[in-house]
Amino acid sequence: MLAAETQVRPAPAYYIDALINTTTAQQLALACPTLSVNLPKVAEDTGIVIAKLEEDGFTMVSEQTGMADATDELAQAQDAFVLKHGLQRPSQTLVCAAGKAEIVQDTIMGSYLIEVQP
């Protein structure tokens, strides 16, 4: 008897959002000396997303997650963020302003950032 193959499904929108929010917050914090990553918040939300993925039948402990490649969706979300903040030619000033705008707008990404003294 052959082992059942894992059905590959599209990546859920909440997973795409989580990847974009966490990785972009990290990049903003790296590029802006007055921003840092709110690690406890990122860790908490990551645990929630992993639990939700497992509830939805995705396996997060092996190479076979059951999830289709989400490269295109991630690229679209990243492009949307760049356009939203005018970061086609990013400067430190623009990157810092984008991060601070996310904080002020109380977005999920903004909750992953904290302002610090350089």
Helices and strands as residue ranges (DSSP letters): H 13-31, E 35-37, H 39-55, H 71-85, H 92-104, H 108-111, E 113-115
